[in-house]
Amino acid sequence: MHERKNQTRPGAIGQLLPSAAGPAPVAGSIPEFITAQADGVTLAIKLQPRATKNEIGDPSGPELRIRVTAPPVESAANEALLRLLADTLDCSRGQVALIRGQSSRHKVVRIFGTTPAVILAKLGA
């Protein structure tokens, strides 16, 4: 089989800009669900709507598990997710944006103006 290389096209989500945030982090120091970007951080999330309470769980492989009480109707679960992240990470709701996965349980969220170290500290990881 052919080995797939990490190639990204210009403007692709997940693309890292070289030396935009200083030296590259040591492999294994950042969990799989976090990706550093030039303008912030992206989080890979697996969302469970209609849970008994809003909570941020443990990473499940390459995704962070998050549960919200809102139903998956008319973007209620998405909005609950973004508000929960903004409250937990102590940032404004405007700094948190849903990039991918509007109608899926598997989502990518970008938090602008932060670093992976800050995210990990506030998540308690």
C-alpha positions in Angstrom: 0.0 0.0 0.0 1.0 3.6 -0.5 1.9 5.6 2.5 -0.2 8.7 2.7 1.8 11.9 3.4 0.4 14.8 5.4 -0.4 17.1 2.5 -2.7 20.1 2.7 -3.9 22.3 -0.1 -3.8 26.0 0.3 -6.5 27.3 2.6 -7.3 23.8 4.0 -8.5 23.4 7.5 -5.7 22.0 9.7 -2.9 23.6 7.7 0.0 24.8 9.8 1.9 27.9 8.7 5.6 27.4 9.1 7.2 29.2 12.0 4.2 31.4 12.5 4.0 30.4 16.2 7.6 29.8 16.9 9.3 26.4 17.0 7.3 23.3 16.3 6.0 21.5 19.4 7.7 18.3 20.5 5.8 15.3 19.1 3.4 13.8 21.7 3.3 16.9 23.9 0.0 18.1 22.4 -3.0 15.7 22.3 -4.4 14.5 19.0 -7.6 16.5 19.3 -5.7 19.9 19.4 -4.2 21.5 16.3 -2.2 24.7 16.5 -3.0 27.3 13.9 -1.6 30.7 13.1 -4.6 32.5 14.5 -5.5 30.2 17.3 -6.3 26.5 17.9 -8.7 24.0 16.4 -10.3 21.2 18.5 -11.7 17.9 17.0 -14.8 17.2 19.0 -17.3 14.3 19.3 -20.5 15.8 20.5 -23.3 14.0 22.3 -26.5 16.0 22.4 -29.4 15.3 24.8 -27.1 14.4 27.6 -28.1 14.6 31.3 -25.7 17.6 31.8 -23.3 19.8 30.0 -19.8 18.5 30.4 -16.4 18.2 28.7 -15.2 14.6 28.9 -12.0 12.8 28.2 -10.4 12.5 24.7 -11.7 9.6 22.8 -8.9 8.8 20.4 -8.3 11.8 18.2 -11.4 13.6 19.5 -12.5 15.4 22.7 -15.8 14.1 24.0 -18.3 16.8 24.9 -21.9 16.3 26.1 -24.6 18.9 26.0 -28.3 18.8 27.2 -29.6 20.6 24.1 -31.3 18.5 21.3 -29.7 18.3 17.8 -32.4 20.5 16.3 -32.1 23.9 14.7 -28.4 24.2 15.7 -29.3 24.1 19.5 -26.7 21.5 20.2 -24.1 23.5 18.2 -24.8 26.7 20.0 -24.7 24.9 23.4 -21.3 23.4 22.5 -19.9 26.8 21.5 -21.2 28.5 24.7 -19.9 25.7 26.9 -16.4 26.0 25.3 -16.4 29.8 25.7 -17.4 29.5 29.3 -14.9 26.7 30.1 -12.0 28.4 28.2 -12.9 31.8 29.7 -13.1 33.6 26.4 -15.9 35.5 24.5 -18.4 33.6 22.5 -17.1 35.5 19.4 -13.7 33.8 19.7 -15.2 30.3 19.3 -16.4 29.2 15.8 -17.7 26.0 14.4 -15.6 25.3 11.4 -16.9 21.9 10.3 -19.6 19.4 11.2 -22.7 21.5 11.5 -25.0 18.4 11.1 -22.6 15.8 12.4 -21.5 14.6 15.8 -17.9 14.9 14.7 -17.0 18.6 14.7 -14.1 20.9 14.3 -14.1 24.1 16.4 -11.6 27.0 16.2 -10.7 29.1 19.2 -9.1 32.4 18.0 -6.3 34.1 19.8 -5.0 31.3 22.1 -2.4 28.5 22.2 -2.6 24.8 22.8 -0.9 25.3 26.2 -3.6 27.7 27.4 -6.4 25.3 26.1 -4.8 22.3 27.9 -4.5 24.3 31.2 -8.1 25.5 31.1 -9.4 22.0 30.2 -7.4 20.6 33.1 -5.7 18.1 30.8 
